Amino acid sequence: MSSRDAALAAVRDRITRAATDQDPSGVLTKKALTDVEELAALTDPVGDLDAAYALGIFHWFSTWPSPMAPTRSTSPPLRGFSPPSSEPI
């Protein structure tokens, strides 16, 4: 398995758990950000729809309101998945 495949599996696992548990805390950890940064660095979201989907859903879950994340900011690898807005996410 390539490191792209391992990174994709890790991100998919986090978003699956967030969806199943209705709890985004698994995507708000430093390890989760490391996983998503690795996936973003190893893939081209334009040509890799599986990775693009996982990165986009990860971003969506990371913006859910949670007591673990009182302030929101978009990490550099996910900026391309942010909606245009004059307000920070």
C-alpha positions in Angstrom: 0.0 0.0 0.0 1.3 3.4 -0.9 1.5 6.2 1.7 -1.2 7.9 -0.3 -3.4 4.9 0.3 -2.5 4.8 4.0 -3.2 8.5 4.4 -6.5 8.2 2.6 -7.5 5.2 4.8 -6.7 7.2 7.9 -8.7 10.2 6.8 -11.6 8.0 5.7 -11.6 6.3 9.1 -11.8 9.7 10.9 -14.7 11.0 8.8 -16.6 7.7 9.1 -16.3 7.8 12.9 -17.3 11.5 12.9 -20.4 10.7 10.8 -21.3 7.5 12.7 -20.9 9.0 16.2 -22.2 12.5 15.2 -19.0 13.7 17.0 -16.4 15.7 15.1 -13.8 15.5 17.9 -11.8 12.8 15.9 -11.1 15.3 13.1 -10.0 18.1 15.6 -6.8 16.4 16.8 -3.2 17.2 15.8 -2.9 13.6 14.5 -6.0 14.2 12.3 -4.5 17.4 10.9 -1.2 15.5 10.2 -3.1 12.8 8.4 -5.0 15.3 6.2 -1.9 17.3 5.5 -0.1 14.2 4.4 -3.0 13.2 2.1 -3.2 16.7 0.6 0.5 16.6 -0.1 0.4 13.2 -1.8 -2.5 13.7 -4.1 -4.0 16.1 -6.7 -7.6 16.7 -5.8 -8.4 17.5 -9.4 -7.5 14.1 -10.6 -8.1 12.0 -7.5 -11.8 12.2 -6.7 -11.5 9.8 -3.8 -9.0 12.0 -2.0 -10.8 15.2 -2.9 -14.0 13.8 -1.4 -12.2 12.7 1.8 -10.5 16.1 2.1 -13.7 18.0 1.5 -15.7 15.9 4.0 -12.9 16.2 6.6 -13.1 19.9 6.2 -16.8 19.9 6.6 -16.6 17.9 9.8 -13.8 20.1 11.1 -16.1 23.1 10.9 -18.9 21.6 13.0 -19.4 23.4 16.3 -17.6 21.6 19.1 -16.4 22.5 22.6 -13.0 21.1 21.6 -12.6 23.8 18.9 -13.8 27.2 20.2 -12.3 29.0 17.3 -12.2 28.0 13.7 -9.5 28.4 11.1 -8.9 26.5 7.9 -5.6 24.7 7.7 -3.5 25.5 4.6 -4.1 22.1 2.9 -7.8 22.6 3.1 -8.0 26.2 2.0 -9.1 25.1 -1.5 -12.1 23.4 0.0 -13.3 26.5 1.8 -16.4 28.3 0.5 -15.7 31.9 -0.5 -16.6 34.2 2.3 -15.7 37.5 3.9 -15.9 35.9 7.3 -13.4 33.4 8.7 -14.6 29.9 9.1 
